[in-house]
């Protein structure tokens, strides 16, 4: 799905001299330099307390650092207003949450379409002639088209995962963030989910940032981003 995005650039994510702390003098993150090339599949690993959630909040524009710059999709988030960061996040970033965060009182169809109703730029980038056709196209690709009119609460965990993927990728956001989406799955379901997610992301050409505490997942990705307890971020090629 070739689409033009805001601030298209070589790097989807670039952090420089970033310092962030909730308490003065006690930084949670100290990142001298971090670059994530566009179109890459990145695995973010780190133990509890190493700053993974904080880093995701910086990248998605929910938080801003006390020092340094955070460029996402060519835009310097530290120079944007909170409303501009909200717009960029909604238009250009798809998010898959650990608990999926599907809207329980909406149908599968309505959950998938939601980003396009909330963000005009997502709607403009659909490849079908109508939003309804686009929802069906993506749902068919993910084998949940038979459930489009069902409440999401009636779906199995595996089906809800597919709805979460569909909602994240509709409207072709340039960056997809997956925050511990496999933490409660057994090995077979986890591997099936990863295979499907990486295949679909490859088709949309989005950059994928996948967060997990499970180091064994690293081989599914192009690169590994490690956040050890010393809070110094380093990028390593995946084995």
Secondary structure, DSSP 8 states (H G I E B T S, - for coil): -----TT--SEEEEEEEEEE-SBTTB-SEEEEEEEEETT-EEEEE--TTSSHHHHHHHHTTSS--SEEEEEETTEEGGGS-HHHHHHHHHHHEEEE-TT----TTSBHHHHHHHHHHH-HHHHHT-SSSSHHHHHHHHHHHTT-GGGTTSBGGGS-HHHHHHHHHHHHHTT--SEEEEESTTTT--HHHHHHHHHHHHHHHHHHT-EEEEEES-GGGGGGSSEEEEE-TT-BEEEEE--
